[in-house]
């Protein structure tokens, strides 16, 4: 899964398989760090290839995921599964 790739919210040819097109969809993202903090975000907006399933999350969403993960780690959370919600 590619994270942080700038992508438009429109159909594009998949740069991985070269055969499919990406369509708006949802994915799950798992972020973890060496300190043992693991956060799983479900229902993250992404572009998903209709051929190979590769997922692309845009920069703004990636930044928000990282912000939320840092806040959770600062609050002492070790493991958490949450539904994505943009701030």
N, C-alpha and C positions, 0 to 999 in steps of 0.2 A: 504494500500500500504506500502510495506517495503522499507525504504530508508537507504542506507549505508550498506546494507548487502554485504559482499564480495561475488561476484558471478563470475563465469566463463562465457565467451561469448559463451557457448555451452548449449545444452539441459541438463536439470537436472529434477529430479522428484520434483514436487511442495511440499514444506514442510507444506503448509497450508491445502490443500485438500487431499493430499496423492494419488490422482488419475491422475492428469494431468501432463503434461510435459511443461517446459518453453521453449519458442521459442523467438528469437530476434524480437523485435517490438519497438514501440514508445509509450510514455505516456505523460500526462501533470502532472506537479508538482506545487503545490501552497505552497509558503513559506510566513509566516506572523510572525510578532513579536508583543510584547506587546505595542510598541510605535505606532502601527497602520500602519506599512509598509506592503504591500501585493504585492508580485511578483508572477506572473503565468508564468511558463516556459512550452511551448508547444514543441512537437516533441523531447522529451527527450529519448535517447536510453535506452531500458530496456529489461529485459527478462519477458515475459508475459505468464502466465499459460493458456494452451489451454482449460482447464476445468473450472476453477473458475474465471479466469481473474486477479488473484493477480499479481502485478507488482513488479519487483525487479530491483533496480538501483544500479550499482556498486559503490565502494568507490571513485574511481577517478572522476566519474561523479557527485556524491554527493558533493565532495569537490569543484568542479568547480561551481556547482549551488550555494553553500553557498558563495563562493568568489564573484560571480556576484551579488548576493542579497545584500551582505555587501556593495559593491561598489555603487549599486543603492541607497541604504539607505543613504550612505554618501553624495551622490549627491543631496539628498533632495527629491527623488522620493517617493511618498506615495502609489500609485497604478500603476502597469504596467503589461502588458501582452507582452511577447516576445517569439520569437522562439529560442530554445536552440542552441547555437553554442559553441563548445569547443574552448577554447583559444589556 
